[in-house]
Amino acid sequence: MSGKRLAMALVFAASVVIIGASPLSAAPKPQTISLLEMDTAFVPTGGWNAASNEPPAIGQGFVTNGTYYKWAGSKRGAAVGHLQVVCTVTTPVAFTPTGASGWFHCDATAFLPSGRIEASGALSFAAKANTLPIVGGTGSYVAAQGYVATTNIGGENSNTSADIFHITS
């Protein structure tokens, strides 16, 4: 190898070591983000007919999208992002006159002005409120950890929930 090629290879190798050793982004600061979610689309998956009285079977589910608004617990503010969710039923589901039972697994992406927050985990059909682990993100939320607490608000068939992101690191 010529001296010039060897020097270039050493410079390249040194830059790879330096880039690999320096953090690309710091973990996000602990924070709480309160948002109002209003669903804008709901599409059943896996052959489930949501218009029927039959609950989804294991392996069926839905995809939903929503808009995020600023939220102070009683008043909707300006739109600040959107949400995309895919959920798959993991246990038998039953619809009853008083609600539903069963579990499903959801992967959710919150698209916010300073990045995306990713959450993934099991949710209960029966619960009015659920907690989903935050598993990472992009932008200001790279390496985010914590949880998002989501609470249905409004009536039984409401398409609205209060989502509170608790970012711990």
DRENNU-160769 format. One record per residue (C-alpha): x, y, z; residue in three letters. Coordinates in steps of 0.1 Angstrom, whole numbers, plus 5000, padded with zeros to 4 digits. Example, Ala and Ser with C-alpha at 12.3 -4.5 7.8 and 13.67 -1.06 7.14 Angstrom:
BEGIN
+------+------+------+------+
!   px !   py !   pz ! rest !
+------+------+------+------+
! 5123 ! 4955 ! 5078 !  ALA !
! 5137 ! 4989 ! 5071 !  SER !
+------+------+------+------+
//
This chain:
BEGIN
+------+------+------+------+
!   px !   py !   pz ! rest !
+------+------+------+------+
! 5000 ! 5000 ! 5000 !  MET !
! 5014 ! 5034 ! 4991 !  SER !
! 5021 ! 5059 ! 5018 !  GLY !
! 4993 ! 5082 ! 5007 !  LYS !
! 4967 ! 5053 ! 5007 !  ARG !
! 4980 ! 5042 ! 5041 !  LEU !
! 4976 ! 5077 ! 5055 !  ALA !
! 4941 ! 5080 ! 5041 !  MET !
! 4932 ! 5046 ! 5056 !  ALA !
! 4945 ! 5056 ! 5090 !  LEU !
! 4926 ! 5090 ! 5089 !  VAL !
! 4894 ! 5071 ! 5080 !  PHE !
! 4900 ! 5045 ! 5107 !  ALA !
! 4906 ! 5072 ! 5133 !  ALA !
! 4875 ! 5091 ! 5123 !  SER !
! 4854 ! 5060 ! 5126 !  VAL !
! 4867 ! 5054 ! 5161 !  VAL !
! 4861 ! 5091 ! 5171 !  ILE !
! 4826 ! 5091 ! 5156 !  ILE !
! 4818 ! 5057 ! 5172 !  GLY !
! 4830 ! 5069 ! 5206 !  ALA !
! 4811 ! 5101 ! 5207 !  SER !
! 4773 ! 5101 ! 5215 !  PRO !
! 4751 ! 5111 ! 5186 !  LEU !
! 4724 ! 5125 ! 5209 !  SER !
! 4718 ! 5128 ! 5246 !  ALA !
! 4689 ! 5110 ! 5262 !  ALA !
! 4658 ! 5132 ! 5265 !  PRO !
! 4652 ! 5152 ! 5297 !  LYS !
! 4625 ! 5138 ! 5320 !  PRO !
! 4593 ! 5155 ! 5311 !  GLN !
! 4555 ! 5151 ! 5310 !  THR !
! 4535 ! 5158 ! 5278 !  ILE !
! 4497 ! 5160 ! 5281 !  SER !
! 4478 ! 5156 ! 5248 !  LEU !
! 4442 ! 5151 ! 5237 !  LEU !
! 4439 ! 5124 ! 5210 !  GLU !
! 4410 ! 5124 ! 5186 !  MET !
! 4409 ! 5094 ! 5163 !  ASP !
! 4405 ! 5102 ! 5126 !  THR !
! 4405 ! 5067 ! 5111 !  ALA !
! 4398 ! 5032 ! 5123 !  PHE !
! 4404 ! 5002 ! 5099 !  VAL !
! 4398 ! 4966 ! 5110 !  PRO !
! 4425 ! 4941 ! 5100 !  THR !
! 4428 ! 4904 ! 5096 !  GLY !
! 4392 ! 4899 ! 5083 !  GLY !
! 4375 ! 4914 ! 5113 !  TRP !
! 4342 ! 4931 ! 5104 !  ASN !
! 4339 ! 4959 ! 5129 !  ALA !
! 4304 ! 4967 ! 5117 !  ALA !
! 4292 ! 4932 ! 5129 !  SER !
! 4283 ! 4923 ! 5165 !  ASN !
! 4312 ! 4898 ! 5165 !  GLU !
! 4343 ! 4907 ! 5184 !  PRO !
! 4377 ! 4903 ! 5167 !  PRO !
! 4394 ! 4869 ! 5169 !  ALA !
! 4429 ! 4863 ! 5181 !  ILE !
! 4452 ! 4876 ! 5153 !  GLY !
! 4427 ! 4901 ! 5140 !  GLN !
! 4428 ! 4938 ! 5151 !  GLY !
! 4428 ! 4973 ! 5138 !  PHE !
! 4448 ! 5002 ! 5126 !  VAL !
! 4439 ! 5037 ! 5138 !  THR !
! 4452 ! 5072 ! 5132 !  ASN !
! 4445 ! 5103 ! 5152 !  GLY !
! 4453 ! 5140 ! 5157 !  THR !
! 4470 ! 5153 ! 5188 !  TYR !
! 4460 ! 5186 ! 5204 !  TYR !
! 4474 ! 5205 ! 5233 !  LYS !
! 4455 ! 5195 ! 5264 !  TRP !
! 4453 ! 5211 ! 5298 !  ALA !
! 4427 ! 5186 ! 5312 !  GLY !
! 4396 ! 5205 ! 5302 !  SER !
! 4403 ! 5225 ! 5271 !  LYS !
! 4415 ! 5215 ! 5236 !  ARG !
! 4442 ! 5236 ! 5222 !  GLY !
! 4460 ! 5238 ! 5188 !  ALA !
! 4469 ! 5206 ! 5169 !  ALA !
! 4504 ! 5196 ! 5177 !  VAL !
! 4509 ! 5163 ! 5159 !  GLY !
! 4494 ! 5130 ! 5150 !  HIS !
! 4493 ! 5093 ! 5160 !  LEU !
! 4495 ! 5060 ! 5141 !  GLN !
! 4486 ! 5027 ! 5159 !  VAL !
! 4484 ! 4991 ! 5149 !  VAL !
! 4468 ! 4966 ! 5174 !  CYS !
! 4465 ! 4928 ! 5172 !  THR !
! 4442 ! 4908 ! 5195 !  VAL !
! 4461 ! 4883 ! 5217 !  THR !
! 4434 ! 4868 ! 5239 !  THR !
! 4398 ! 4859 ! 5232 !  PRO !
! 4376 ! 4890 ! 5232 !  VAL !
! 4340 ! 4892 ! 5244 !  ALA !
! 4315 ! 4921 ! 5239 !  PHE !
! 4290 ! 4925 ! 5268 !  THR !
! 4263 ! 4950 ! 5275 !  PRO !
! 4286 ! 4966 ! 5300 !  THR !
! 4318 ! 4967 ! 5279 !  GLY !
! 4344 ! 4943 ! 5266 !  ALA !
! 4371 ! 4919 ! 5278 !  SER !
! 4403 ! 4906 ! 5263 !  GLY !
! 4438 ! 4918 ! 5255 !  TRP !
! 4456 ! 4932 ! 5224 !  PHE !
! 4491 ! 4942 ! 5216 !  HIS !
! 4496 ! 4977 ! 5202 !  CYS !
! 4525 ! 4995 ! 5185 !  ASP !
! 4520 ! 5033 ! 5185 !  ALA !
! 4540 ! 5062 ! 5170 !  THR !
! 4533 ! 5097 ! 5182 !  ALA !
! 4545 ! 5123 ! 5156 !  PHE !
! 4553 ! 5155 ! 5175 !  LEU !
! 4571 ! 5187 ! 5164 !  PRO !
! 4604 ! 5178 ! 5179 !  SER !
! 4604 ! 5141 ! 5170 !  GLY !
! 4586 ! 5108 ! 5173 !  ARG !
! 4578 ! 5087 ! 5204 !  ILE !
! 4574 ! 5050 ! 5200 !  GLU !
! 4554 ! 5029 ! 5225 !  ALA !
! 4546 ! 4992 ! 5224 !  SER !
! 4528 ! 4967 ! 5247 !  GLY !
! 4497 ! 4950 ! 5259 !  ALA !
! 4464 ! 4969 ! 5264 !  LEU !
! 4431 ! 4957 ! 5279 !  SER !
! 4397 ! 4960 ! 5261 !  PHE !
! 4381 ! 4962 ! 5295 !  ALA !
! 4401 ! 4991 ! 5310 !  ALA !
! 4391 ! 5027 ! 5307 !  LYS !
! 4428 ! 5036 ! 5312 !  ALA !
! 4459 ! 5018 ! 5300 !  ASN !
! 4496 ! 5023 ! 5303 !  THR !
! 4520 ! 5015 ! 5274 !  LEU !
! 4558 ! 5015 ! 5277 !  PRO !
! 4578 ! 5040 ! 5257 !  ILE !
! 4604 ! 5021 ! 5239 !  VAL !
! 4623 ! 5049 ! 5221 !  GLY !
! 4619 ! 5077 ! 5196 !  GLY !
! 4636 ! 5100 ! 5172 !  THR !
! 4647 ! 5137 ! 5173 !  GLY !
! 4644 ! 5150 ! 5208 !  SER !
! 4631 ! 5116 ! 5220 !  TYR !
! 4660 ! 5094 ! 5209 !  VAL !
! 4665 ! 5067 ! 5235 !  ALA !
! 4633 ! 5079 ! 5254 !  ALA !
! 4621 ! 5056 ! 5281 !  GLN !
! 4590 ! 5059 ! 5303 !  GLY !
! 4553 ! 5052 ! 5297 !  TYR !
! 4522 ! 5068 ! 5281 !  VAL !
! 4490 ! 5066 ! 5301 !  ALA !
! 4460 ! 5068 ! 5279 !  THR !
! 4425 ! 5073 ! 5293 !  THR !
! 4393 ! 5071 ! 5272 !  ASN !
! 4372 ! 5102 ! 5278 !  ILE !
! 4337 ! 5108 ! 5266 !  GLY !
! 4311 ! 5081 ! 5262 !  GLY !
! 4315 ! 5043 ! 5255 !  GLU !
! 4319 ! 5048 ! 5218 !  ASN !
! 4340 ! 5080 ! 5221 !  SER !
! 4370 ! 5084 ! 5197 !  ASN !
! 4388 ! 5107 ! 5222 !  THR !
! 4414 ! 5100 ! 5249 !  SER !
! 4437 ! 5119 ! 5271 !  ALA !
! 4473 ! 5107 ! 5265 !  ASP !
! 4500 ! 5116 ! 5291 !  ILE !
! 4536 ! 5108 ! 5281 !  PHE !
! 4558 ! 5104 ! 5312 !  HIS !
! 4594 ! 5105 ! 5298 !  ILE !
! 4618 ! 5094 ! 5325 !  THR !
! 4650 ! 5093 ! 5305 !  SER !
+------+------+------+------+
//
